[in-house]
Amino acid sequence: MNEKIKIVLASRCKTFKELSLEMGIDSKSLLNKLRTESIRTSELVQIADILDVKLEINFVLEDGTKI
């Protein structure tokens, strides 16, 4: 997820620091959450809203079917 957020940030010309400020958390805390994959779904939704992108979370079966 960390890499995907970096890609979207770059496309929006934003930094992690700017994103964390808009989220109201310390940039080190945000980076730590992303590195340790301990970010909550609600925080991903908030990131998507801030970056004006759609967030999709799916379970994908072996045949490619998304649930």
C-alpha positions as CSV (number, residue, x, y, z in Angstrom):
1,M,0.0,0.0,0.0
2,N,2.9,2.3,0.7
3,E,4.1,2.3,-2.9
4,K,0.6,2.9,-4.2
5,I,0.2,5.9,-2.0
6,K,3.6,7.2,-3.1
7,I,2.5,6.9,-6.7
8,V,-0.8,8.8,-6.1
9,L,1.0,11.5,-4.1
10,A,3.5,12.0,-6.9
11,S,0.6,12.3,-9.4
12,R,-1.0,14.9,-7.1
13,C,2.3,16.8,-6.5
14,K,1.9,16.2,-2.7
15,T,4.3,14.9,-0.1
16,F,3.8,12.6,2.8
17,K,4.2,15.6,5.1
18,E,1.4,17.5,3.4
19,L,-0.8,14.4,3.5
20,S,-0.2,13.8,7.1
21,L,-0.9,17.5,7.9
22,E,-4.3,17.2,6.1
23,M,-5.0,14.0,8.1
24,G,-4.0,15.7,11.4
25,I,-1.3,13.2,12.3
26,D,2.5,13.4,12.5
27,S,4.3,12.4,9.2
28,K,6.5,9.9,11.0
29,S,3.4,8.2,12.4
30,L,1.9,8.0,9.0
31,L,5.1,6.6,7.5
32,N,5.4,4.1,10.3
33,K,1.8,2.9,9.8
34,L,2.4,2.4,6.1
35,R,5.7,0.6,6.6
36,T,4.3,-1.8,9.2
37,E,1.0,-2.2,7.3
38,S,-0.9,-1.2,10.5
39,I,-3.0,1.5,8.8
40,R,-6.7,1.3,9.4
41,T,-9.3,1.1,6.6
42,S,-10.8,4.4,7.8
43,E,-7.4,6.0,7.4
44,L,-7.2,4.6,3.8
45,V,-10.6,6.1,3.1
46,Q,-9.4,9.4,4.5
47,I,-6.3,9.3,2.3
48,A,-8.4,8.5,-0.8
49,D,-10.7,11.5,0.0
50,I,-7.8,13.9,0.5
51,L,-6.1,12.7,-2.7
52,D,-9.4,12.7,-4.6
53,V,-9.2,9.0,-5.7
54,K,-11.4,6.0,-5.4
55,L,-10.4,3.3,-3.0
56,E,-11.3,-0.3,-3.8
57,I,-10.7,-3.1,-1.3
58,N,-11.4,-6.6,-2.7
59,F,-11.0,-10.3,-1.9
60,V,-9.9,-11.9,-5.2
61,L,-10.4,-15.6,-5.8
62,E,-7.9,-17.8,-7.7
63,D,-9.9,-17.4,-10.9
64,G,-9.7,-13.6,-10.6
65,T,-13.2,-13.0,-9.4
66,K,-13.4,-10.0,-7.0
67,I,-15.6,-10.2,-4.0
